[in-house]
């Protein structure tokens, strides 16, 4: 909530004082009695000349010596990946329109900074009162919502269950003769009530569809047009456009037009305009001058079918509008949607080859449909944002700047999102997991998304880990999370899909008999930016001991049981009790090993260092040094003997990998009484109490972090440490459950403990799909590698995979969603954000047994 500045105006002067003031005699030489009373005219003129001279000097100096833009908000001086030819032309046009507003139940926009926006609303019930459904809100209490088919580009079908209403939305994009730039699109909405007919006859249904112009241009409204023309306008990129709306018989139309510069409060705008007429809520049929938002309401009973058709580049002299409409609505649209659904299903079958019989044997009924929903809601959640990240000013620079924050340069981001209701924005470490899935469906989408992320790199090689771009995104984020901190990292998971592309590039080259120049060009353009990103990690997240790393940004408070490491992505996962520069985080070291290995792989594919040096010669003094640098780092960070050095990360006694730092186990939260001067009452608060002296040691908290050397396959296939890890994974006293691996062992001192009075355990017990996928990937790898533990790895792999699939499918069928986490203490019940079809969509790849090599 924004703070209001309160100004205390001074009280009026007392009457006696005012009278005395009026009696004062003004100096004879200053008849005005104004500000310069008592000052000679010559002095005033001299002062004015001085001020003008000073202003002129400041302007000249500013022009000659402009203020240097802080490095934190200066883009890296490298060619942009998104300027590559492969992202222009047909590719760019095909992606122009999309369901790129996933925070809405149905929202459409174009990939432009200022877009034409479209969205759907309907009238539902909340807390016993009518309420508009528009933005995805968990508090709406919908039984289910989400895309069950979506190809990421041209087709989608979504199912929404809202109390007694069943709503199905379709999105279809097409390119026909006469279509303008970006093509035409259609939306179909089917709404029906699931009650008995005698009750349905009394039920009223109300749908709202709006079109809004971010640029502020006027949208013209049409009334009583025989073709169903509802609104029209003009944009410089797509020319003249039209919206046509048609509905079944026995429906009534109402409308409203608004003029506003705010697009983030459309729900409130519409809700405030509704009036009661004949015992029903309806729009007032009014139109403000030069309206740039137009809303249409369709009222009916029982069943409603609404077709909305958008036509771009309307030119009736060349192509008949009516013929285009006929193809995009009514019976012709029925056939188009049927064909697009068939194409999706066939493509899905070929891509994933799910064995329904095998999946059913795990108790996973409806598994194929769940897999399609997982993929579709991820693809349907791909978004386009434009705006400026807000950056916290580094403490060492705050004394030189008066601003409260800095603004990143204006930038676009094309990205999937973790969750349409809770997290409808870009998260850096989530995106790497998203692209593992998307790259197996459409590699061109992955290149486009990764390219957008890497183009956000600043001159130091840093990328803001959370992208909150534009007002629509910003209003949904608590104030404390908006500012991004330049010393905060995030796991470099973008290397996961890039590393996996090696096999695809090799296969494509083999099948075509020639190199794929587009993919090679993408990697060549990306490599210098990846160098900068890798270099930033290596400089800013390095530990005091050579070859070690730790997540910077942890700070201790008296209200947290253990200082969070938000930058690690694992938030409240327990680290050393007392943050310090002596920490060593085993997960970050393994991420760096993976990144270095990926850099070597990409360098080999593109023929680096020769081509790379042309693009960014300052990274190394010679071609050989550039290539050898990553190869040497990869070898050191992957060296098993180095990893197992005494007190680095490996506990020889327990056979486990741990963090290292200044730590004591004797920490707890206790209730403390304090006097609150605001209320005048004694309050209670949970405070951290330390009863033991911390010392530098391995941090004995076993969980996901401890498995990272196993996850990135640093353990040799013939090592006894591998056998030990297979036993650790299977131990029910540690991580194993019937629903997947829990995040923290039951033997941990912080297992399932709250971090503050209000922070429930997050990475301290619940089962997370992304980490289970990484573990399964390694188990699958070791089950195929020659060695004495091959069969044991296969056995663990088979059981863990069955447990995960069974539980996710069961909970989806029961509750209608794929969840952020699964609660091992409540029979695997889904918990946290929903629908969490970001990295939890990896359940599809688990079903398909498609893993990272």
VODO-436693 format. One record per residue (C-alpha): residue in three letters; x, y negated, z. Coordinates in steps of 0.05 Angstrom, whole numbers, plus 32768, in hexadecimal, padded with zeros to 4 digits. Layout:
% VODO-436693
AlaXYZ/...
% end
This chain:
% VODO-436693
Unk800080008000/Unk801B7FBD7FEC/Unk80277F8B8024/Unk80017F4A8023/Unk80287F0C8034/Unk80037EE48069/Unk80107E99806A/Unk7FFF7E7380AA/Unk7FEA7E2E8095/Unk7FFB7DF580C4/Unk7FC37DD780EF/Unk7FA97D9180DC/Unk7FCC7D5780FF/Unk7FAA7D3B813D/Unk7F7F7CFD812E/Unk7FAB7CCF8159/Unk7FEA7CE48137/Unk7FCA7CDA80F3/Unk7FB47C938106/Unk7FFA7C82811F/Unk80177C9B80DE/Unk7FE97C6E80B6/Unk7FFF7C3180DF/Unk80497C3B80CE/Unk80647C0480A1/Unk80857C1A8060/Unk80C87BFC804B/Unk80C07BC0801E/Unk80F27BDB7FEA/Unk80CA7C1C7FDF/Unk80827C0C7FCD/Unk80737C567FC0/Unk80827C6C8007/Unk80917CB27FEA/Unk80C87CE47FF2/Unk80FF7CB27FE4/Unk80E77C7F8018/Unk81237C5B8033/Unk81517C727FFB/Unk816E7C407FC9/Unk815D7C497F7F/Unk81A67C4D7F6B/Unk81B17C877F9B/Unk81747CAB7F7E/Unk818E7CA37F37/Unk81D37CBD7F4B/Unk81B37CF97F6D/Unk81887D087F2F/Unk81C67D057F02/Unk81EB7D357F32/Unk81B17D667F31/Unk81AC7D657EE5/Unk81F77D6E7EDE/Unk81F67DA97F0E/Unk81BD7DCB7EE9/Unk81DF7DC17EA6/Unk82207DDE7EC2/Unk81FB7E1B7EDF/Unk81D97E277E9B/Unk821A7E217E75/Unk823F7E4F7EA6/Unk82067E827EA2/Unk820B7E827E56/Unk82577E877E56/Unk825B7EB97E90/Unk82197EDF7E93/Unk820B7F067ED3/Unk82237F4D7EC9/Unk81EC7F827ECB/Unk81F87FB17F06/Unk82157FF37EF0/Unk81DC80197F10/Unk81AB7FFD7EDE/Unk81D87FFB7EA1/Unk81CE80327E6D/Unk8209805B7E58/Unk822880427E17/Unk821A80807DEE/Unk81ED808D7DB2/Unk81A780A17DC7/Unk819380E97DBC/Unk814D80D47DA8/Unk816980AC7D6D/Unk817C80EE7D4B/Unk815980F77D07/Unk813981387D1F/Unk810F81107D51/Unk80F680E07D1C/Unk80C780E87CE2/Unk809781237CE4/Unk80AD813A7D29/Unk809F80F67D48/Unk805C80EF7D24/Unk804481357D38/Unk805081237D81/Unk803280DE7D7D/Unk7FEF80F07D9E/Unk7FE781207DD7/Unk7FC8812E7E1B/Unk800181067E38/Unk7FDC80EC7E76/Unk7FDA812C7EA0/Unk7FC781087EE0/Unk7F8181047EC1/Unk7F52813F7EB7/Unk7F55812B7E6D/Unk7F8180F27E57/Unk7F9D80E17E12/Unk7FD280B07DFC/Unk800880A67DC8/Unk805380A77DD0/Unk805A805C7DCE/Unk8069802A7E06/Unk802580087DFF/Unk7FF3803C7DE9/Unk7FAA80457DD9/Unk7F90806D7E14/Unk7F55809C7E17/Unk7F3780C37E51/Unk7EFC80EA7E6B/Unk7ED380E07EAA/Unk7E9681027EC6/Unk7E6880F77F01/Unk7E7381287F3A/Unk7E64812D7F84/Unk7E96811B7FBB/Unk7E8481198005/Unk7E3A81197FF3/Unk7E4080DD7FC4/Unk7E4780D67F79/Unk7E8F80CB7F64/Unk7EB380C57F22/Unk7EE380FC7F10/Unk7F1D80DF7EE9/Unk7F6180E87F09/Unk7F76812D7F20/Unk7F6A812C7F6B/Unk7F7081687F99/Unk7F3C81477FC6/Unk7F08814F7F8D/Unk7F0581987FA3/Unk7EFF81B57F5D/Unk7EFC82017F5C/Unk7F2A82017F20/Unk7F4681D47EEA/Unk7F7D81DD7EB8/Unk7F8F81EB7E70/Unk7F8482347E5E/Unk7F9D82287E17/Unk7FCE81F17E02/Unk800481F47DCD/Unk802581B37DE3/Unk8015818F7DA2/Unk7FD381987D7F/Unk7FA281C37DA6/Unk7F8981CC7DED/Unk7F4F81EA7E13/Unk7F4381DB7E5C/Unk7F1381F97E8E/Unk7EF881CF7EC9/Unk7ECB81EB7EFF/Unk7EAD81B37F29/Unk7E7A81CC7F5B/Unk7E3D81E07F30/Unk7E5B81C47EF0/Unk7E8481EA7EBD/Unk7EAA81BC7E8E/Unk7ED481D07E53/Unk7EFE819D7E2F/Unk7F2081A77DEB/Unk7F56817D7DCB/Unk7F6581867D81/Unk7F95815E7D56/Unk7F9781627D0B/Unk7FB781447CCD/Unk7F89813D7C92/Unk7F8481147C52/Unk7F7C80CC7C67/Unk7F9580D57CAE/Unk7FBE809C7CC8/Unk800080A07CED/Unk7FFE80D57D23/Unk7FC080F77D06/Unk7F7980FB7D1F/Unk7F60811D7D5D/Unk7F2081397D7B/Unk7F0881457DC1/Unk7ECE81737DD1/Unk7EAF81767E16/Unk7E7D81AC7E29/Unk7E5A81A47E6C/Unk7E2681D27E8A/Unk7E0B81E07ECF/Unk7E0E82257EED/Unk7DCB82237F11/Unk7D8782417F02/Unk7D6082237EC8/Unk7D2882077EF3/Unk7D5B81E07F1B/Unk7D8481CC7EDE/Unk7D4881A97EC0/Unk7D4F81777EF9/Unk7D9A816F7EF2/Unk7DB881347ECF/Unk7DFC81367EAF/Unk7E2880FA7EA1/Unk7E6880F67E79/Unk7E9380B97E6C/Unk7EC780B17E36/Unk7EF280727E30/Unk7F2480547E01/Unk7F55801F7E1B/Unk7F897FF47DF9/Unk7FC97FE87E22/Unk7FE07FB27DF1/Unk7FA27F8A7E03/Unk7F857F877DBC/Unk7F3A7F837DB7/Unk7F127FC37DAE/Unk7ED37FB87D85/Unk7E957FDD7D9A/Unk7E607FF77D6A/Unk7E1780017D7B/Unk7DE4802F7D59/Unk7E1580437D22/Unk7DF8807E7CFB/Unk7E3D809F7CF5/Unk7E47809E7D40/Unk7E7C80677D3C/Unk7E86804F7D83/Unk7EC480247D82/Unk7EFB800C7D54/Unk7F3A7FE37D54/Unk7F7E7FD87D35/Unk7FC57FE97D48/Unk80057FD87D23/Unk801C80207D23/Unk7FDE80467D0F/Unk7FB680107CEC/Unk7F6A800D7CF3/Unk7F4D80427D1F/Unk7F07805A7D32/Unk7EE880827D6B/Unk7EA880A97D5A/Unk7E7E80CA7D90/Unk7E4680FD7D84/Unk7E1D81257DB5/Unk7DE381557DB4/Unk7D9B813F7DB4/Unk7D7781267DF3/Unk7DB280FC7E08/Unk7DB880B27E18/Unk7DF380857E0B/Unk7E0A80497E34/Unk7E4A80207E31/Unk7E737FEA7E52/Unk7EAE7FC07E39/Unk7EE37FA27E66/Unk7F1C7F727E5F/Unk7F577F847E8C/Unk7FA27F8A7E8E/Unk7FA17FC37EC1/Unk7F9B800A7EA8/Unk7FA7802D7EEA/Unk7F64801B7F09/Unk7F34802F7ED1/Unk7F0F805E7F01/Unk7EFE80257F30/Unk7EED7FF77EF6/Unk7EB980287EDB/Unk7E9E803C7F1F/Unk7E937FF37F33/Unk7E6C7FE77EF2/Unk7E39801F7EFB/Unk7DF280097F09/Unk7DB5802F7F20/Unk7D8080317EEB/Unk7D43805F7EEE/Unk7D6380877F27/Unk7DA380947F01/Unk7DE880757EFE/Unk7DF980567EBC/Unk7E2780247E9B/Unk7E097FDF7E93/Unk7E0D7FDA7E46/Unk7E377F9B7E4A/Unk7E767F867E25/Unk7EA87F537E3E/Unk7EC77F247E0C/Unk7F047F437DE9/Unk7EFD7F847E10/Unk7F397FB27E0E/Unk7F177FEB7E33/Unk7ED680097E1A/Unk7EB180407E40/Unk7E79806A7E25/Unk7E4980927E4F/Unk7E2180CE7E37/Unk7DE680E17E63/Unk7DBF81217E5C/Unk7DA2815D7E80/Unk7DBD81A37E8B/Unk7DED81AC7E52/Unk7E1681777E2F/Unk7E44817D7DF3/Unk7E6C81407DE1/Unk7E9881387DA3/Unk7EC980FE7DA0/Unk7EEF80F37D5F/Unk7F2980C37D57/Unk7F3C80AE7D10/Unk7F7D80897D03/Unk7F8D80617CC4/Unk7F4580587CB0/Unk7F4080417C68/Unk7EFD804F7C49/Unk7F15803C7C04/Unk7F4380787C00/Unk7F2280AD7C2B/Unk7EDB80B47C44/Unk7ED580AB7C8F/Unk7E9980D97C8F/Unk7EBF81127C6E/Unk7EF6810C7CA2/Unk7EC2810B7CD9/Unk7EA181497CBE/Unk7EE381707CC3/Unk7EEF81597D0B/Unk7EAB81627D2D/Unk7E6E818F7D30/Unk7E7081D37D0E/Unk7EB281C67CEB/Unk7ED281B67D2E/Unk7EB781F87D49/Unk7EDE821D7D13/Unk7F1D81F37D1D/Unk7F1E82017D68/Unk7F13824B7D5C/Unk7F4D824F7D2C/Unk7F7B82267D59/Unk7F6B82547D93/Unk7F7C82927D69/Unk7FBE82737D53/Unk7FD182657D9B/Unk7FBF82AB7DB2/Unk7FE782CC7D7A/Unk8023829F7D86/Unk802082AE7DD1/Unk801D82F97DC4/Unk805A82F67D97/Unk808282CA7DC6/Unk807782F07E07/Unk805F83367DF5/Unk803E83417E38/Unk802F83897E4A/Unk7FE983837E67/Unk7FE783CC7E7D/Unk802883C47EA4/Unk801283837EC4/Unk7FD083A27ED8/Unk7FF683D97EFB/Unk801083A37F2A/Unk7FC883917F3B/Unk7FCE83537F0F/Unk7F8A83527EEE/Unk7F80831D7EB9/Unk7FCC83157EB5/Unk7FCF83017E6B/Unk7F9D82CA7E75/Unk7FC382B27EB2/Unk800382B07E89/Unk7FE082877E54/Unk7FC582577E89/Unk800A824F7EA8/Unk8029823D7E65/Unk7FEF82127E4E/Unk7FEA81E77E8C/Unk803581DA7E89/Unk803181C67E3F/Unk7FF0819F7E4C/Unk8015817A7E83/Unk804A815E7E55/Unk804881137E5D/Unk806180D37E3F/Unk8076809B7E6D/Unk809380567E60/Unk80AD80257E93/Unk80E680147EC2/Unk80FE803D7EFE/Unk810780147F3D/Unk814D801D7F5A/Unk816280137FA1/Unk819D7FE37FA4/Unk81DB80077FBF/Unk81EC7FF08005/Unk82327FD77FF0/Unk82117FA87FBD/Unk81D67F8F7FE5/Unk81FA7F528002/Unk82077F397FBB/Unk81BF7F3F7FA3/Unk817F7F1F7FBC/Unk81507F507F9A/Unk812F7F887FC2/Unk813A7FB97F89/Unk81547FBD7F41/Unk812E7FD17F03/Unk814A80057ED5/Unk81477FF37E8B/Unk810380007E69/Unk810280487E51/Unk80D5807F7E38/Unk80D180C57E56/Unk80B181017E34/Unk80AD81377E69/Unk8084816E7E89/Unk806C81637ED0/Unk806A81927F0C/Unk802281877F20/Unk7FEA815D7F01/Unk7FCC81497F44/Unk800681417F74/Unk804381367F48/Unk802D811B7F04/Unk807180FD7EF2/Unk80B781137EDE/Unk80E481387F0F/Unk812B81457EF8/Unk813881887F19/Unk80F281A37F0A/Unk80FC81937EC0/Unk813481C57EB7/Unk810581FC7ECE/Unk80CD81E27EA2/Unk80FA81E57E65/Unk810D822E7E71/Unk80C4823C7E62/Unk80B782097E2C/Unk80F682197E05/Unk80DB82607DFA/Unk809B82437DDD/Unk80B582087DB5/Unk80FF81F67DB6/Unk80F281B47D93/Unk80C8819D7DCD/Unk810181AF7DFC/Unk813481887DD3/Unk8105814B7DD3/Unk80F9814E7E1E/Unk8142815B7E31/Unk815781237E02/Unk812980F27E24/Unk814581057E69/Unk818D80FF7E53/Unk818080BB7E33/Unk817080A17E7A/Unk81B980A87E8E/Unk81D980697EAA/Unk822180537E9F/Unk8239807A7EDC/Unk821880BB7EC3/Unk81DD80BA7EF4/Unk819480CB7EE4/Unk815D80B67F14/Unk814280F77F30/Unk80F980E27F33/Unk80DC80BB7EF9/Unk80A4808B7F0D/Unk809980647ECD/Unk805E80377EC1/Unk802680207EEF/Unk7FFB805E7EE4/Unk803380897F01/Unk804880587F37/Unk800480507F59/Unk8004809A7F69/Unk8047809A7F8E/Unk805080877FD8/Unk807B80487FE0/Unk80B3806C8004/Unk80C180987FC7/Unk80C080647F90/Unk810680497F96/Unk813C80767F78/Unk818180797F98/Unk81BF807A7F6D/Unk81E680A77F9C/Unk81B080DD7F9B/Unk81B981177F6C/Unk8189814F7F57/Unk819C81957F42/Unk81B481927EF9/Unk818081C57EE2/Unk817F81A97E9B/Unk81BB81D67E91/Unk818D82127E9A/Unk8167820B7E59/Unk81A581F17E34/Unk81CC822E7E4A/Unk8193825A7E33/Unk8193823A7DEE/Unk81D4825D7DDC/Unk81B0829E7DCD/Unk817B827B7DA4/Unk81AE82547D7B/Unk81D582937D6D/Unk819682B97D59/Unk817D82817D2C/Unk81C1827E7D09/Unk81C082CA7D00/Unk817A82CB7CE4/Unk818382907CB4/Unk81CB82A07CA2/Unk81E082587CB1/Unk81E882297CEC/Unk81AC82047D06/Unk81C481BD7CFA/Unk818C819C7D22/Unk819D81C37D61/Unk81E781B87D57/Unk81DB816D7D4E/Unk81B2816C7D8E/Unk81E9818D7DB6/Unk821F81607D97/Unk81F881217DAA/Unk81E8813C7DEF/Unk822E81527E01/Unk824B810E7E11/Unk821080FE7E3D/Unk821681427E5F/Unk826081317E6B/Unk824C80F07E8D/Unk821881147EB7/Unk8247814C7ECB/Unk827D81187EDA/Unk824D80F27F08/Unk824081317F30/Unk828981417F34/Unk829A80FB7F4E/Unk826080EA7F7C/Unk824C812E7F99/Unk8292814A7FA6/Unk82A681627FEB/Unk82E581528011/Unk830181988003/Unk831581A37FBA/Unk82E181C87F91/Unk82A981BC7FC3/Unk826A81927FBD/Unk823281787FE9/Unk81F081557FDE/Unk81FA810C7FF0/Unk81C380E38010/Unk81B3810B804F/Unk81AA80DF808C/Unk819980F380D3/Unk815D80D880F9/Unk814180E7813E/Unk80FF80FE8121/Unk8118813580F3/Unk812C817A810A/Unk815D817E80D0/Unk8170814680A1/Unk81508153805D/Unk81778159801D/Unk814381407FEB/Unk8178813A7FB5/Unk818481867FB8/Unk813C81927FA3/Unk813581BF7FE0/Unk811E8185800D/Unk811A81A18054/Unk814581E08049/Unk817281E18087/Unk81B981C6807E/Unk81ED81B280B1/Unk81CD819380EE/Unk81FA815580EB/Unk8203813A80A4/Unk824B81278093/Unk827C81218059/Unk82998164806F/Unk825C818A8057/Unk826181BF8020/Unk822081D57FFF/Unk822482187FDD/Unk81E9820C7FAF/Unk820881CD7F91/Unk824A81F07F87/Unk822582267F5F/Unk81FE81F27F37/Unk824181D37F24/Unk825C82177F10/Unk822082217EE3/Unk822781DB7EC6/Unk827281E47EB7/Unk826482277E96/Unk822D82067E6C/Unk825C81CE7E57/Unk828F82027E3E/Unk825782267E18/Unk823D81E77DF7/Unk828381D17DE5/Unk828F82137DC2/Unk824D820F7D9B/Unk825981C97D80/Unk82A481D37D75/Unk82B981A47DAB/Unk82E681827DBB/Unk82F381677D75/Unk82AD814D7D65/Unk82A181377DAC/Unk82DF810D7DB0/Unk82C680E37D76/Unk828980D17D9E/Unk82A980C57DE1/Unk82F580C67DDE/Unk82FD80A77E23/Unk82EA80E77E47/Unk832E81067E3A/Unk837380F57E21/Unk8374812C7DEE/Unk8347815F7DCD/Unk836781987DF4/Unk835F81767E37/Unk8315816B7E2C/Unk830581B37E1E/Unk833581CF7E51/Unk831881A27E87/Unk82D581C67E87/Unk82F2820B7E7C/Unk832182027EB7/Unk82E981E77EE3/Unk82BB82207ECF/Unk82F182537EE0/Unk82FF82347F24/Unk82B6822C7F38/Unk82A682737F20/Unk82E382927F42/Unk82C882C67F72/Unk830782C77F9D/Unk8306827C7FA5/Unk82BC827E7FB8/Unk82CC82B17FEE/Unk8304828A800F/Unk83008287805B/Unk82CF82538074/Unk82BF8239802F/Unk827A82588028/Unk828082A38036/Unk827382C1807A/Unk829B83028078/Unk827C831C80B8/Unk8235831680A0/Unk8243831E8056/Unk821C82DF8045/Unk8227829B8023/Unk8218825C804B/Unk82208211804A/Unk825781F38074/Unk825481B580A0/Unk8251819580E4/Unk821D81C08104/Unk81FD81D98144/Unk81C28208814B/Unk81AC81E6818B/Unk817C81B4816D/Unk813181AF8178/Unk80F681808177/Unk80D8816B81BA/Unk809E813F81CC/Unk80B280FC81E8/Unk808880C68209/Unk8091807D81F5/Unk806C803C8201/Unk804C802081C2/Unk804A7FD481CA/Unk80177FCE8190/Unk7FE37FF781B4/Unk7FFA7FEE81FC/Unk7FF680398206/Unk802780728211/Unk802F809B81D2/Unk805080DE81C3/Unk808080EB818B/Unk80AB81278177/Unk80F58117817C/Unk8133813E816A/Unk815B815681A6/Unk81A28171819F/Unk81BB819B81D9/Unk81FA81B681BB/Unk82398197819F/Unk823E819E8153/Unk827E81B98133/Unk829681C680EC/Unk827F820C80DA/Unk8257823680A9/Unk820D822580B1/Unk81EA826780C2/Unk81A8825B809D/Unk819B8293806C/Unk816B82868033/Unk816782717FEB/Unk81A782487FEF/Unk81CE82858006/Unk81B982AA7FC7/Unk81D682777F96/Unk8218829D7F88/Unk81EB82D97F77/Unk81BC82AD7F4E/Unk81F282907F21/Unk821182D57F1B/Unk825482C47F3B/Unk825683087F5F/Unk8278833E7F35/Unk824C837A7F24/Unk827B83AA7F47/Unk828483827F87/Unk826C839C7FCA/Unk825383567FD7/Unk821F83637FA1/Unk820883A17FC5/Unk820383788005/Unk81D983447FE3/Unk81A983777FC7/Unk819F8390800E/Unk819783498029/Unk8162833A7FF4/Unk813B83798007/Unk813B836C8051/Unk80F6835C806D/Unk8117833C80A9/Unk8137830A807A/Unk811682F68038/Unk80EE8330801D/Unk80A1832D801E/Unk806A834F7FF6/Unk805E830D7FD2/Unk80A582FA7FBD/Unk80E482E27FE0/Unk80D882AF8018/Unk810482718017/Unk8123827A805C/Unk813382B88085/Unk810882C780C2/Unk814982CA80EA/Unk8159828180DC/Unk815382528117/Unk8129822380EC/Unk80FE825880CA/Unk80B8823D80BF/Unk80C5820280EE/Unk80A981BD80E2/Unk80DC818880D2/Unk80B4814F80F2/Unk807181498113/Unk8051813F80CE/Unk807F816880A1/Unk806A81B1809B/Unk809F81E38086/Unk80AB81DD803B/Unk80EA82048028/Unk80EC8228806B/Unk80C38266805C/Unk8092825F8023/Unk809D82867FE2/Unk80B1825C7FA6/Unk80AB82777F5F/Unk80E682517F41/Unk8119826E7F71/Unk80FB82B47F6C/Unk810282AE7F20/Unk814C829E7F27/Unk815682D97F55/Unk813083077F26/Unk815A82ED7EEC/Unk819983037F11/Unk817C83457F27/Unk816A83537EDE/Unk81B183417ECA/Unk81D1836E7EFD/Unk81A183A77EEC/Unk81BF83A77EA5/Unk8208839B7EB7/Unk823483D87EBD/Unk824583E47F06/Unk8236840E7F44/Unk81FA83E47F59/Unk81D683E27F16/Unk819D84117F2C/Unk819583EF7F70/Unk818E83AB7F4D/Unk815A83C97F1E/Unk813183E47F58/Unk813083A27F7E/Unk8120837D7F3D/Unk80E483A97F2D/Unk80C583A37F72/Unk80D083587F7A/Unk80B3834B7F34/Unk807583757F44/Unk806B83507F86/Unk806E830B7F66/Unk8040831B7F2C/Unk800D833E7F58/Unk800883057F8A/Unk800682CB7F58/Unk7FD182EF7F2E/Unk7FA783017F6B/Unk7FA882BA7F86/Unk7F98829C7F41/Unk7F5C82CA7F39/Unk7F4482B97F80/Unk7F52826F7F84/Unk7F5682577F3C/Unk7F9C823A7F3E/Unk7FE782477F3A/Unk800682287F78/Unk804482037F8C/Unk805682377FC2/Unk803A82787FDE/Unk803282828029/Unk805282C4803F/Unk803382BC8084/Unk7FEC82BD8067/Unk7FEE82F88037/Unk800D82D07FFF/Unk7FD7829A7FFE/Unk7FE482607FCF/Unk7FF7821F7FF1/Unk801081D97FE0/Unk800281B47FA0/Unk7FD381D17F6B/Unk7FD181DE7F32/Unk801C81E37F37/Unk802B81F97EF0/Unk807081DB7EEE/Unk80A4820E7F03/Unk8070823D7F1F/Unk805F824A7ED5/Unk809F82747ED5/Unk807082AC7EEA/Unk806382B37E9F/Unk80AD82C17E91/Unk80AE82F27ECC/Unk807383177EAB/Unk809783167E68/Unk80DB83287E87/Unk80FD82ED7E65/Unk813882D57E8E/Unk817582AA7E8B/Unk81B582CD7E77/
% end
